[in-house]
Amino acid sequence: MRQLLTKLRCEDYLTLVAASSIIRPGVASSGMMAEYIRRRHDPQSVTYLHPVFRQELEETYGVMVYQEDVMKIANAYGGGWIWPMRMCCAG
């Protein structure tokens, strides 16, 4: 965790919370942790696939860090039918 905080140059609470989420094995092994670090240091390089992604994921530089991020995107595209997605994320 200390190494991750050093890489992120953690300066605020939101970054600390994101760090505690991206260090988990699933996120880390998927490559999202490295992508989050890269985008945090170079926010101008972030491109969003759709305006909904910018609206919902700008705080995390376009990376789905939290389970809630996945559900926000699913809700935007699925019109509120996110219960099956929530159950999949919950395991």
C-alpha positions in Angstrom: 0.0 0.0 0.0 2.8 2.4 0.8 4.4 1.8 -2.5 1.1 2.5 -4.3 0.6 5.7 -2.3 4.1 6.8 -3.3 3.4 6.1 -7.0 0.1 8.0 -6.8 1.7 10.9 -4.9 -1.4 10.8 -2.7 -2.3 14.3 -1.5 -6.0 14.1 -0.7 -8.7 11.9 0.7 -10.2 10.9 -2.6 -6.9 9.5 -3.8 -6.5 7.6 -0.6 -9.9 6.0 -1.0 -9.2 5.2 -4.7 -5.9 3.6 -3.6 -7.6 1.4 -1.1 -9.9 0.1 -3.9 -7.4 -0.3 -6.7 -5.0 -2.3 -4.6 -7.4 -5.2 -4.4 -6.4 -8.3 -6.4 -9.1 -8.2 -9.0 -8.5 -4.6 -9.9 -4.7 -4.8 -9.7 -4.5 -8.0 -11.9 -6.8 -6.5 -14.5 -4.4 -3.7 -15.3 -6.7 -1.0 -14.0 -4.3 -0.1 -11.2 -1.5 0.7 -13.6 -3.9 2.6 -15.9 -5.3 4.7 -13.0 -1.7 5.6 -11.9 -0.8 6.6 -15.5 -4.0 8.7 -16.0 -3.7 10.4 -12.6 -0.3 11.7 -13.6 -1.4 12.7 -17.1 -5.1 13.6 -17.0 -4.9 15.2 -20.4 -4.3 11.8 -22.0 -7.6 10.5 -20.8 -10.1 9.8 -23.6 -13.7 8.8 -22.8 -15.6 6.4 -25.0 -18.9 8.2 -24.5 -20.1 11.4 -22.7 -21.7 9.2 -20.0 -18.2 7.9 -19.2 -16.9 11.4 -18.7 -19.9 12.4 -16.6 -19.7 9.4 -14.3 -15.9 8.6 -14.3 -14.2 11.9 -14.5 -13.3 11.8 -10.8 -11.4 8.5 -11.4 -9.9 9.5 -14.7 -12.2 7.2 -16.7 -11.2 4.0 -14.8 -14.0 2.0 -13.1 -12.4 1.9 -9.6 -15.5 1.3 -7.5 -18.4 -1.2 -7.8 -20.6 1.9 -7.9 -18.8 3.1 -11.0 -19.9 -0.1 -12.8 -23.4 0.3 -11.7 -23.6 4.0 -12.7 -22.5 3.1 -16.2 -24.9 0.2 -16.3 -27.7 2.4 -15.1 -27.0 5.0 -17.7 -27.2 2.5 -20.5 -29.7 0.0 -19.0 -32.3 2.5 -17.9 -32.4 1.4 -14.3 -32.2 -2.4 -14.8 -29.0 -2.8 -12.8 -30.0 -5.4 -10.2 -28.5 -8.4 -12.2 -25.3 -6.4 -12.7 -25.2 -5.6 -9.0 -25.5 -9.3 -8.1 -22.7 -10.2 -10.5 -20.4 -7.6 -8.9 -21.3 -8.7 -5.4 -20.1 -12.2 -6.3 
